[in-house]
Amino acid sequence: MNAFNPWESYKKLFYTWEAATATYLEQLLRNPLVLQPAGGLLTAVMKAKAATDQARTSWWGNMGLPTKRDQERTLHKLNQLESRLMDLEERLAERS
């Protein structure tokens, strides 16, 4: 005797829907009429982000505060100094 299982019915319905949707979206996303505007939109968004980043960097610099690049450069120098210090400590320990 097979009892009605709502969960199994739901899973079958979902998998059927998912397969049909995936097939449709694959075809849609290969269409140049969709890809060209999407590519243009992505390009515009990236240009806007670059302009925003540049404006933010200029603002921080004009305020006399370190920019992200300044902070990264300083962190790199600190890492180099730490590495050299550790090397010197190792040499000193070897001589002792």
Backbone hydrogen bonds, N-H to C=O, Kabsch-Sander energy under -0.5 kcal/mol:
donor,donor_aa,acceptor,acceptor_aa,energy
3,A,1,M,-0.6
9,S,5,N,-2.0
10,Y,6,P,-2.6
11,K,7,W,-2.5
12,K,8,E,-2.3
13,L,9,S,-2.4
14,F,10,Y,-2.9
15,Y,11,K,-2.8
16,T,12,K,-2.1
17,W,13,L,-2.5
18,E,14,F,-3.1
19,A,15,Y,-2.1
20,A,16,T,-2.1
21,T,17,W,-2.6
22,A,18,E,-2.6
23,T,19,A,-2.0
24,Y,20,A,-2.1
25,L,21,T,-2.9
26,E,22,A,-2.3
27,Q,23,T,-1.9
28,L,24,Y,-2.5
29,L,25,L,-2.8
30,R,26,E,-0.6
30,R,27,Q,-0.7
31,N,28,L,-1.2
34,V,31,N,-1.7
35,L,31,N,-2.4
36,Q,32,P,-2.3
38,A,34,V,-1.8
39,G,35,L,-2.7
40,G,36,Q,-2.4
41,L,37,P,-2.6
42,L,38,A,-2.4
43,T,39,G,-2.3
44,A,40,G,-2.3
45,V,41,L,-2.5
46,M,42,L,-2.3
47,K,43,T,-2.2
48,A,44,A,-2.3
49,K,45,V,-2.4
50,A,46,M,-2.3
51,A,47,K,-2.3
52,T,48,A,-2.5
53,D,49,K,-2.8
54,Q,50,A,-2.3
55,A,51,A,-2.4
56,R,52,T,-2.6
57,T,53,D,-2.4
58,S,54,Q,-2.4
59,W,55,A,-2.5
60,W,56,R,-2.6
61,G,57,T,-2.5
62,N,58,S,-2.9
63,M,59,W,-1.6
64,G,61,G,-1.4
65,L,60,W,-2.4
71,Q,67,T,-2.5
72,E,68,K,-2.5
73,R,69,R,-2.5
74,T,70,D,-2.4
75,L,71,Q,-2.5
76,H,72,E,-2.3
77,K,73,R,-2.2
78,L,74,T,-2.5
79,N,75,L,-2.3
80,Q,76,H,-2.2
81,L,77,K,-2.6
82,E,78,L,-2.6
83,S,79,N,-2.3
84,R,80,Q,-2.4
85,L,81,L,-2.6
86,M,82,E,-2.5
87,D,83,S,-2.1
88,L,84,R,-2.4
89,E,85,L,-2.5
90,E,86,M,-2.2
91,R,87,D,-2.3
92,L,88,L,-2.5
93,A,89,E,-2.2
94,E,90,E,-2.1
95,R,91,R,-1.7
96,S,92,L,-1.0
